[in-house]
Amino acid sequence: MAELNIYQRMLAAMKEIGAIKKDRKNQAQGYEYLSEEAVKTGVHQALVKHGILFKLSATDHEMIQREGVNRSGQPSVTTFSNMRFEWAFINADKGDDRINGIWVSSAADNSDKSHTKAITYAIREIFKSQFVISTGELDSDPDGETPEVMVRSVFPAPTSAVTFESDFGTAPVCPDGHGAMRLKHSAKNNSDFWGCTAYPNCKKTMPAKVAVSVPPTPPAPVDEAPESNILDEVPF
């Protein structure tokens, strides 16, 4: 019998894996979800049996920190990690026989686990997509519900009030009038910088330590939609 190539091995593994039921419940929002553990357990034996190696490599990582208040009313810092991965399923008997792809994953955490969560999500979703793993429930279908459309509140462009030296404490104002900028981290240059919250429509940046302007308190928002922009910040 001829040796199976990677596509034939993937198909054989797919037949064995089948559907995997949701096994966990989110404590904060109450919805059920399919855990990384369930997906890995369901896929692992099939990969080993059919001689398939899985490889995941991070190629880019952006980390953003935002200050806020937790449910107890205490100050907190949330870290967001945006990561880009290259993945591959490899024929264990012939290393150059493989299936390659790219995956982008994002996650948030109030301690130091945002990058670990992003990796976990990436592995789970790559396995689900490549082996077409169903949870057997209708709510897995993106057309099963219509999300509420959120419209960004409109503020007049802020004006400067006080100027001083910033050390990550106060965000500078975008020179194009998009409000306070966001602190970002460049994995490529291993440095922090201020970026506009309207990115990619606005690509203005500033060094992390610059003389900045503190905007006065804005007036109450006017609930009207911009002419062509829907909320461009989606929670992770």
Buried (B, 14 or more C-beta within 10 A) or exposed (E): EEEBEBEEBBEBBBEEBEEBEBBEEEEEEEEEBBBBEBBBEBBEEBBEEBBBBBEEEBEEBBBBBEEEEEEEEEEBEBBBBBBBBBBBBBBBEEEEBBBEEEBEBBBBBEEEBBBEBBBBBBBBBBBBEBBEBBBEEEEEEEEEEEEEEEEBBEBEEBEEEEEEEBEEEBBBBBEEEBBBBBBBBBBEEEEBBBBBBBBEEBEBBBEBEEEBBBBEEEEEEEEEBEEEEEEEEEEB
